[in-house]
Amino acid sequence: MLLSILYVFIGGSTWAVDPIESPTLFCEEISDGLVKEPMNALSNFTYIIVGLIILWNMPSQNGRAANPMLEHGMYPILYAAGSIYIGIGSFAMHGTNTNWGTSMDWTGMLFFISFPVYYNLSRQYAWSDRFFMTLFFIVFILTAILDTYAANNNLVLIENFSDNRKLKLSQITRDYMWSLYIGTWIIQEAKNLSNNRLGWMISLPVIACVTLSVGAPTLQIIILCVVFTLIALVLHFNSGQELFRKSSPHLWIGLGFYVLGNIVWRYGREGEAACNPDSLFQYHALWHLFTGLAVYFFYRYFLTEKAENHSLTE
């Protein structure tokens, strides 16, 4: 409620009347008024609703459980907060078309996508809650500061990086770190599901990088594939504790929604043949719906972790 009031109060004299600072180029016609891209903005309530459902389903009593995601504690709260953060950040970007809205969108996505990576590491290597929280927030805060600074200064690191394209500082967070977190998460789940088979741990993130990247420079794809291979080798030879989770059906449903979302995202860009700027149906809004459902089913997957062979220390 407070955020809604602030949005209306501040927006009435700023982005509702000022020129567009940061057009998103996601097909939908930019409107006058408080909400520049109505469908692309409103569809972000999917993430907010998912986060609220997770918080609603948390146990009412404090207590320790073999699976931290089943506790009334920080891990499900952080996961839910990440989902809500995505929704608020993406609404800010599509609703305001401002530079700060774009920064909120990217930091929200980085907050969420980094959580499963650090959470899996904490489960595999028996991190304490304090160590997890310290590492997670230090990395996130530094990343958010770097992303905001880079986006507002448009710094170029390499003039002719790959395919006659520049490498900007903002791409370190918005291309490399985003992809790095997704690829590492894939490696971790491949490790768990394949009983630490190196072939799967290397091939799956590399395939995802090559097939799901849209318009990425060739050198960027090569660098990411090499980094994924190195991460897979480290996790394979320093395997830690095995995680026992039930992949069916929730992991596969979540993955299916994410892949569908990635497909429709391509149709929702400005200039695509399927783009209809004046339509209430927007492919990018469908991306929000599909990926929001993916967030929910990934959460359900984390709930399936069993207690075998776990001896976490505090």
C-alpha positions as CSV (number, residue, x, y, z in Angstrom):
1,M,0.0,0.0,0.0
2,L,2.8,2.4,0.9
3,L,4.7,1.6,-2.3
4,S,1.5,2.3,-4.3
5,I,1.0,5.7,-2.6
6,L,4.6,6.6,-3.2
7,Y,4.3,5.5,-6.9
8,V,1.3,7.7,-7.5
9,F,2.6,10.7,-5.4
10,I,6.1,10.8,-7.0
11,G,5.0,9.7,-10.4
12,G,2.4,12.4,-10.8
13,S,5.1,15.0,-11.1
14,T,7.9,13.0,-12.7
15,W,7.6,10.1,-15.1
16,A,3.9,10.8,-15.8
17,V,5.0,14.1,-17.4
18,D,8.7,13.9,-18.1
19,P,10.2,12.4,-21.3
20,I,11.1,8.7,-21.4
21,E,14.5,8.0,-19.9
22,S,14.8,4.3,-20.6
23,P,12.4,2.8,-23.2
24,T,12.4,-1.0,-22.7
25,L,11.8,-1.9,-26.3
26,F,9.4,-4.7,-25.4
27,C,6.8,-4.0,-28.1
28,E,3.9,-2.5,-26.0
29,E,3.0,1.1,-26.9
30,I,4.3,3.5,-24.3
31,S,1.3,5.3,-22.8
32,D,1.0,8.7,-21.2
33,G,0.4,8.9,-17.5
34,L,1.6,6.9,-14.5
35,V,1.9,3.5,-16.1
36,K,3.9,3.6,-19.3
37,E,3.4,0.0,-20.3
38,P,0.2,-1.2,-18.7
39,M,0.2,-4.9,-19.6
40,N,3.9,-5.4,-19.1
41,A,3.7,-3.7,-15.8
42,L,0.5,-5.2,-14.3
43,S,1.6,-8.8,-15.3
44,N,4.3,-8.5,-12.7
45,F,1.8,-9.1,-9.9
46,T,2.3,-12.7,-10.8
47,Y,5.7,-12.6,-8.9
48,I,4.2,-10.6,-6.0
49,I,1.3,-13.1,-5.6
50,V,3.7,-16.0,-5.7
51,G,5.9,-14.4,-3.0
52,L,2.8,-13.8,-0.8
53,I,1.6,-17.4,-1.2
54,I,5.0,-18.6,-0.1
55,L,4.9,-16.4,3.0
56,W,1.3,-17.5,3.7
57,N,2.2,-21.1,3.6
58,M,5.1,-20.8,6.0
59,P,4.7,-22.6,9.3
60,S,3.3,-20.4,12.0
61,Q,5.7,-21.6,14.7
62,N,9.4,-21.1,14.9
63,G,11.4,-24.4,14.9
64,R,14.3,-26.2,13.3
65,A,13.7,-28.6,10.4
66,A,16.0,-30.9,8.4
67,N,14.9,-28.9,5.4
68,P,15.3,-25.1,6.0
69,M,12.7,-24.3,3.4
70,L,10.1,-25.9,5.7
71,E,11.0,-23.7,8.6
72,H,9.5,-20.3,9.7
73,G,12.9,-18.8,9.0
74,M,15.1,-16.7,6.7
75,Y,15.4,-19.1,3.7
76,P,11.8,-19.2,2.6
77,I,11.5,-15.5,3.5
78,L,14.4,-14.7,1.3
79,Y,13.0,-16.8,-1.5
80,A,9.6,-15.1,-1.2
81,A,11.2,-11.6,-0.9
82,G,13.2,-12.4,-4.1
83,S,10.0,-13.1,-6.0
84,I,8.3,-10.0,-4.7
85,Y,11.4,-7.9,-5.5
86,I,11.3,-9.2,-9.1
87,G,7.7,-8.1,-9.4
88,I,8.2,-4.6,-7.8
89,G,11.4,-4.0,-9.8
90,S,10.0,-5.1,-13.1
91,F,6.8,-3.0,-12.5
92,A,9.1,-0.1,-11.8
93,M,10.9,-0.5,-15.1
94,H,7.8,-1.1,-17.3
95,G,5.7,1.4,-15.3
96,T,8.0,4.3,-15.3
97,N,10.5,3.8,-18.1
98,T,13.2,5.5,-16.0
99,N,16.8,4.6,-15.4
100,W,16.2,3.9,-11.7
101,G,13.3,1.6,-12.6
102,T,15.6,-0.3,-14.9
103,S,18.1,-0.7,-12.1
104,M,15.4,-1.9,-9.7
105,D,14.4,-4.5,-12.3
106,W,17.9,-5.9,-12.8
107,T,18.8,-5.9,-9.1
108,G,15.6,-7.7,-8.3
109,M,16.4,-10.4,-10.9
110,L,19.9,-10.7,-9.6
111,F,18.7,-11.0,-6.0
112,F,16.3,-13.8,-6.9
113,I,18.5,-15.8,-9.2
114,S,21.5,-15.7,-6.9
115,F,19.5,-17.2,-4.0
116,P,19.3,-20.8,-5.3
117,V,23.0,-20.8,-6.0
118,Y,24.1,-19.7,-2.5
119,Y,21.4,-21.8,-0.9
120,N,22.5,-25.0,-2.7
121,L,26.1,-24.2,-1.7
122,S,25.1,-23.8,1.9
123,R,23.3,-27.1,1.9
124,Q,26.2,-29.0,0.1
125,Y,29.0,-27.6,2.3
126,A,27.1,-27.1,5.6
127,W,27.4,-23.4,5.8
128,S,26.2,-21.7,8.9
129,D,23.2,-19.3,8.6
130,R,25.4,-16.4,9.5
131,F,28.0,-17.2,6.8
132,F,25.2,-17.7,4.2
133,M,23.6,-14.3,5.1
134,T,26.9,-12.5,5.1
135,L,28.1,-13.8,1.8
136,F,24.7,-13.5,0.1
137,F,24.1,-9.9,1.1
138,I,27.7,-8.7,0.6
139,V,27.8,-10.0,-3.0
140,F,24.3,-8.7,-3.7
141,I,24.9,-5.2,-2.4
142,L,28.2,-4.9,-4.2
143,T,26.5,-6.2,-7.4
144,A,23.6,-3.7,-7.0
145,I,26.0,-0.8,-6.5
146,L,28.1,-1.8,-9.5
147,D,25.0,-2.3,-11.7
148,T,23.5,1.1,-10.7
149,Y,26.7,2.9,-11.3
150,A,27.4,1.2,-14.6
151,A,23.9,1.8,-15.9
152,N,24.0,5.5,-15.1
153,N,27.4,6.1,-16.5
154,N,27.4,4.0,-19.6
155,L,31.0,3.1,-19.3
156,V,32.7,1.2,-22.1
157,L,35.4,-1.3,-21.1
158,I,36.4,-2.6,-24.5
159,E,35.5,-0.7,-27.7
160,N,35.6,-3.6,-30.1
161,F,34.9,-6.6,-28.0
162,S,33.2,-9.2,-30.2
163,D,31.1,-9.1,-33.5
164,N,32.0,-5.3,-33.8
165,R,30.2,-4.7,-30.5
166,K,31.3,-2.9,-27.3
167,L,31.7,-4.4,-23.9
168,K,30.1,-2.1,-21.4
169,L,30.4,-2.2,-17.6
170,S,26.7,-2.7,-17.2
171,Q,27.0,-6.0,-19.2
172,I,29.1,-7.5,-16.5
173,T,26.1,-7.6,-14.2
174,R,23.3,-7.7,-16.8
175,D,24.7,-10.3,-19.1
176,Y,27.6,-12.1,-17.4
177,M,26.5,-12.4,-13.8
178,W,22.8,-13.1,-14.7
179,S,24.0,-15.9,-17.0
180,L,26.6,-17.1,-14.5
181,Y,24.0,-17.6,-11.8
182,I,21.6,-19.4,-14.1
183,G,24.4,-21.7,-15.4
184,T,25.7,-22.4,-11.9
185,W,22.2,-23.3,-10.7
186,I,21.9,-25.7,-13.7
187,I,25.2,-27.3,-12.8
188,Q,24.2,-27.8,-9.2
189,E,20.9,-29.4,-10.1
190,A,22.6,-31.6,-12.8
191,K,25.1,-32.7,-10.1
192,N,22.3,-33.7,-7.7
193,L,20.1,-35.4,-10.3
194,S,23.0,-37.3,-12.1
195,N,24.8,-38.4,-9.0
196,N,27.7,-36.0,-9.7
197,R,28.3,-37.1,-13.3
198,L,30.7,-34.6,-14.9
199,G,29.3,-35.0,-18.4
200,W,25.9,-33.8,-17.5
201,M,27.3,-31.0,-15.3
202,I,29.2,-29.6,-18.2
203,S,26.9,-30.3,-21.1
204,L,23.6,-29.0,-19.7
205,P,24.7,-25.4,-18.9
206,V,26.7,-25.2,-22.2
207,I,23.6,-26.3,-24.1
208,A,21.4,-23.8,-22.3
209,C,24.0,-21.0,-22.9
210,V,24.1,-21.7,-26.6
211,T,20.4,-22.2,-27.2
212,L,18.8,-19.7,-24.8
213,S,21.1,-16.7,-25.5
214,V,19.4,-14.1,-27.7
215,G,21.7,-11.9,-29.7
216,A,24.7,-12.4,-27.4
217,P,28.2,-11.7,-28.8
218,T,30.1,-14.9,-29.9
219,L,33.0,-14.2,-27.4
220,Q,30.5,-13.8,-24.6
221,I,29.1,-17.2,-25.2
222,I,32.5,-18.8,-25.4
223,I,33.6,-17.1,-22.2
224,L,30.5,-18.3,-20.3
225,C,30.9,-21.9,-21.6
226,V,34.5,-22.0,-20.4
227,V,33.5,-20.6,-17.0
228,F,30.7,-23.1,-16.7
229,T,33.1,-25.9,-17.5
230,L,35.5,-24.7,-14.8
231,I,32.7,-24.4,-12.2
232,A,31.4,-27.9,-13.1
233,L,35.0,-29.3,-12.5
234,V,35.3,-27.6,-9.1
235,L,31.9,-28.8,-7.9
236,H,32.5,-32.3,-9.3
237,F,35.8,-32.8,-7.6
238,N,34.8,-31.0,-4.4
239,S,31.3,-32.5,-4.2
240,G,30.3,-31.8,-0.6
241,Q,27.1,-33.4,0.7
242,E,24.6,-35.0,-1.6
243,L,21.2,-33.3,-1.8
244,F,18.1,-35.5,-1.9
245,R,15.2,-33.8,-3.6
246,K,12.4,-35.1,-5.7
247,S,12.6,-33.6,-9.2
248,S,9.2,-34.9,-10.4
249,P,6.9,-33.1,-11.0
250,H,7.8,-29.6,-9.6
251,L,11.3,-29.1,-11.0
252,W,10.2,-30.2,-14.5
253,I,7.1,-28.1,-14.4
254,G,9.1,-25.1,-13.3
255,L,11.7,-25.7,-16.0
256,G,9.0,-26.1,-18.6
257,F,7.4,-22.8,-17.7
258,Y,10.8,-21.1,-17.8
259,V,11.6,-22.5,-21.3
260,L,8.2,-21.4,-22.5
261,G,8.8,-18.0,-21.0
262,N,12.1,-17.8,-22.8
263,I,10.4,-18.6,-26.1
264,V,7.6,-16.0,-25.8
265,W,10.2,-13.4,-24.6
266,R,11.7,-13.5,-28.1
267,Y,8.3,-12.6,-29.7
268,G,7.7,-9.7,-27.3
269,R,10.6,-7.6,-28.5
270,E,10.0,-4.4,-30.5
271,G,10.2,-5.0,-34.2
272,E,9.3,-8.7,-34.1
273,A,6.7,-9.9,-36.6
274,A,4.4,-11.0,-33.8
275,C,4.6,-7.6,-32.1
276,N,1.4,-5.6,-31.8
277,P,2.0,-2.5,-29.8
278,D,-1.6,-1.6,-29.4
279,S,-2.9,-5.0,-28.3
280,L,-3.9,-5.9,-24.7
281,F,-2.1,-9.2,-25.3
282,Q,1.6,-8.8,-24.9
283,Y,4.2,-11.6,-25.2
284,H,6.4,-10.0,-22.6
285,A,3.5,-10.0,-20.2
286,L,3.2,-13.7,-20.9
287,W,6.9,-14.1,-20.0
288,H,6.1,-12.6,-16.6
289,L,3.3,-15.0,-16.1
290,F,5.3,-18.1,-17.1
291,T,8.4,-17.2,-15.2
292,G,6.3,-16.3,-12.2
293,L,4.8,-19.8,-12.2
294,A,8.3,-21.2,-12.7
295,V,9.4,-19.4,-9.4
296,Y,6.5,-21.1,-7.6
297,F,7.2,-24.6,-8.8
298,F,11.0,-24.2,-8.1
299,Y,10.0,-23.3,-4.6
300,R,7.8,-26.5,-4.4
301,Y,10.9,-28.4,-5.6
302,F,13.0,-27.1,-2.8
303,L,10.4,-28.2,-0.3
304,T,11.0,-31.9,-1.3
305,E,14.5,-32.1,0.1
306,K,14.9,-35.0,2.5
307,A,17.0,-35.3,5.6
308,E,19.3,-38.2,4.6
309,N,23.0,-37.6,5.1
310,H,22.5,-34.0,6.3
311,S,24.3,-32.8,9.4
312,L,24.3,-29.0,9.1
313,T,26.2,-27.0,11.6
314,E,25.3,-23.6,12.9
